[in-house]
Amino acid sequence: MQDVVTVGVDGTPEATAAVLWAAREAELRRARLRLLHAWVLLAPEPEPGTAPEDDQNYWPHRIVGDARDAVRDHHPDLPVDEALVAKDPLAALEEAADQSSLLVLGSRDLGALARYTMGEMGLQVVAHTRTPTVLVRARPGASEPAPDAPVTAGLSLHEPCEALLAFAFESAARRGVPLRVVHGRRLPSYAYNRGGGVEPVAAQQAATDARQELLAALRPWQERFPEVAVDGRVEVESPTRAVLRDAADAALLVVGRRHKLRFPAPRIGHVVQAAVHHAPCPVAIVPHE
C-alpha cells in the first residue's frame, strides 16, 4: 500500500466535493493525490499538437483537468498525479484502491431527503475493497463544520476494532480535534422483567459493564495518542441510532465493515448502510477481518 490518496472523478458536483476533501486529506497525510477517471471506451492518446476538437478524449481530459485546477486553487503545493484509465470504472477503482492508502468517492445528496444514493458501482467498491473508503457528498450552501468539530467513530465491541480505532485516532490527531467514540448497545434480555418492563438495576449494570469494556478498548490507543482528547460514549439503544445522533456535528464519521463474511456476496452491514445514507458528514468505511 502506497502513501497515495486516490479520488474518483467524473465531472459531477459530487466528484468535485470528493476531490477537494481528498486534497485536504492528502495534505494532512503528506501524501500524493491521484485523480482517477476511468472510461472503458477511452481512445489512445492523440499525437502532440492535436487540436482539442480532434481529440477523442477531450471530455476525459477536460474532467481531469478541471479537477486538477480545483486542487491547485486550494492546495497549490500538493503533488498530484492524473490517471486516465481505459477500464470499467469498478475494476479501475478496485485496482486503484489496492495501490492506495485511502480511496475517496463522491456521493449524491438528494436535497431535503438528506441522504446518500450510491449506484451499484459505488456499493460494490465499498463492499469489495480492503482499503478504507471515504464517501463525500456535495452540499451546496451547507455550512462548513466547526474548526474543532470532532471525528466520530461508531465502535462495536464484539468485532475486531484495531483498524477502525487506528484510523479514527490518526484522523483526529492529524486534524487536532477531539475524538468521539460511540458504542450503542441494546439491553440484554435479563434486563427485562416478565411484563416487558426494564429492571433498573439490571439495566444500570449492563451499561456499567459496557462502559468498562469501552474504556478497556480505548486505553491503549489513548496512551499511543495522548494529544487526542477522547469522549467515549455508551448509548443504551440501537447502535445505528446512537451513531447517527452522535455524528450530527462531526467533521468525519468512521465506521467499520467486516471484510470477510460467511455469505455468498459481500454485505456492508446495517450500521454502515445507515451511515452512508443518513450521516450529514463524510463517512469513512474501514474494513476489518
Backbone hydrogen bonds, N-H to C=O, Kabsch-Sander energy under -0.5 kcal/mol:
donor,donor_aa,acceptor,acceptor_aa,energy
4,V,2,Q,-2.0
5,V,32,R,-2.9
6,T,4,V,-0.6
6,T,102,L,-2.6
7,V,34,R,-2.6
8,G,104,V,-1.9
9,V,36,L,-2.8
16,T,12,T,-2.1
17,A,13,P,-2.3
18,A,14,E,-2.0
19,V,15,A,-2.6
20,L,16,T,-2.3
21,W,17,A,-2.1
22,A,18,A,-2.9
23,A,19,V,-2.4
24,R,20,L,-1.8
25,E,21,W,-2.3
26,A,22,A,-2.8
27,E,23,A,-2.2
28,L,24,R,-2.4
29,R,25,E,-2.2
30,R,26,A,-0.8
30,R,27,E,-0.6
31,A,26,A,-2.9
32,R,3,D,-1.9
33,L,79,P,-2.4
34,R,5,V,-2.9
35,L,33,L,-0.5
35,L,81,D,-2.9
36,L,7,V,-2.6
36,L,34,R,-0.7
37,H,35,L,-0.5
37,H,83,A,-2.7
39,W,85,V,-2.4
42,L,39,W,-2.0
50,T,47,E,-1.8
54,D,51,A,-1.8
55,D,51,A,-0.5
55,D,52,P,-1.3
56,Q,54,D,-0.7
58,Y,55,D,-1.6
61,H,57,N,-2.6
62,R,58,Y,-2.5
63,I,59,W,-2.9
64,V,60,P,-2.3
65,G,61,H,-2.7
66,D,62,R,-2.7
67,A,63,I,-1.8
68,R,64,V,-2.6
69,D,65,G,-2.5
70,A,66,D,-2.1
71,V,67,A,-2.0
72,R,68,R,-2.6
73,D,69,D,-2.1
74,H,70,A,-1.0
74,H,71,V,-0.6
75,H,71,V,-3.6
78,L,75,H,-1.7
81,D,33,L,-3.1
83,A,35,L,-2.9
85,V,37,H,-2.5
85,V,83,A,-0.6
87,K,85,V,-1.8
92,A,88,D,-2.6
93,L,89,P,-2.8
94,E,90,L,-2.4
95,E,91,A,-2.2
96,A,92,A,-2.5
97,A,93,L,-2.5
98,D,94,E,-1.5
99,Q,95,E,-0.7
99,Q,96,A,-0.9
100,S,97,A,-1.7
101,S,4,V,-2.5
102,L,4,V,-1.2
103,L,132,P,-2.2
104,V,6,T,-2.6
105,L,134,V,-2.7
107,S,136,V,-2.3
108,R,117,T,-1.1
110,L,108,R,-0.5
110,L,115,R,-1.2
111,G,109,D,-0.7
113,L,110,L,-2.3
114,A,111,G,-2.0
116,Y,277,H,-0.7
117,T,108,R,-0.9
123,L,119,G,-2.2
124,Q,120,E,-2.1
125,V,121,M,-2.4
126,V,122,G,-2.3
127,A,123,L,-2.2
128,H,124,Q,-1.8
129,T,125,V,-2.3
133,T,285,I,-2.0
134,V,103,L,-2.8
135,L,283,V,-2.6
136,V,105,L,-2.6
136,V,134,V,-0.5
138,A,107,S,-0.7
139,R,137,R,-0.5
142,A,139,R,-2.2
149,A,146,A,-2.3
151,V,178,P,-2.2
152,T,150,P,-0.5
152,T,252,L,-2.9
153,A,180,R,-2.9
154,G,254,V,-2.5
155,L,153,A,-0.6
155,L,182,V,-3.2
157,L,155,L,-0.5
159,E,156,S,-0.7
165,L,161,C,-2.6
166,A,162,E,-2.5
167,F,163,A,-2.3
168,A,164,L,-2.7
169,F,165,L,-2.8
170,E,166,A,-2.3
171,S,167,F,-2.3
172,A,168,A,-2.3
173,A,169,F,-2.6
174,R,170,E,-2.4
175,R,171,S,-1.6
176,G,172,A,-1.4
177,V,172,A,-1.9
179,L,229,A,-3.0
180,R,151,V,-3.0
181,V,179,L,-0.6
181,V,231,D,-2.1
182,V,153,A,-3.2
182,V,180,R,-0.6
183,H,233,R,-2.8
184,G,182,V,-0.5
185,R,235,E,-2.6
191,A,188,P,-1.8
192,Y,189,S,-1.7
193,N,197,G,-2.9
196,G,193,N,-2.0
199,E,191,A,-3.6
203,A,199,E,-2.7
204,Q,200,P,-2.6
205,Q,201,V,-2.3
206,A,202,A,-2.3
207,A,203,A,-2.2
208,T,204,Q,-2.4
209,D,205,Q,-2.5
210,A,206,A,-2.0
211,R,207,A,-2.2
212,Q,208,T,-2.1
213,E,209,D,-2.1
214,L,210,A,-2.5
215,L,211,R,-2.7
216,A,212,Q,-2.1
217,A,213,E,-2.0
218,L,214,L,-2.0
219,R,215,L,-2.0
221,W,218,L,-0.6
222,Q,218,L,-2.4
223,E,219,R,-1.9
224,R,220,P,-1.4
225,F,221,W,-2.0
228,V,225,F,-1.7
229,A,227,E,-0.6
231,D,179,L,-2.8
232,G,230,V,-0.6
233,R,181,V,-3.3
233,R,231,D,-0.5
235,E,183,H,-2.6
235,E,233,R,-0.6
236,V,234,V,-0.5
237,E,235,E,-2.0
242,A,238,S,-2.5
243,V,239,P,-2.5
244,L,240,T,-2.2
245,R,241,R,-2.1
246,D,242,A,-2.3
247,A,243,V,-0.8
247,A,244,L,-0.5
248,A,245,R,-1.3
250,A,247,A,-1.6
251,A,150,P,-2.6
252,L,150,P,-0.9
253,L,282,P,-2.4
254,V,152,T,-3.0
255,V,253,L,-0.5
255,V,284,A,-2.8
257,R,286,V,-2.1
259,H,288,H,-4.3
260,K,288,H,-0.5
261,L,259,H,-0.7
263,F,261,L,-1.4
273,Q,269,G,-2.3
274,A,270,H,-2.5
275,A,271,V,-2.5
276,V,272,V,-2.7
277,H,273,Q,-1.0
278,H,274,A,-2.2
279,A,275,A,-2.2
283,V,135,L,-2.0
284,A,253,L,-3.4
285,I,133,T,-3.2
285,I,283,V,-0.5
286,V,255,V,-2.9
286,V,284,A,-0.6
288,H,257,R,-2.1
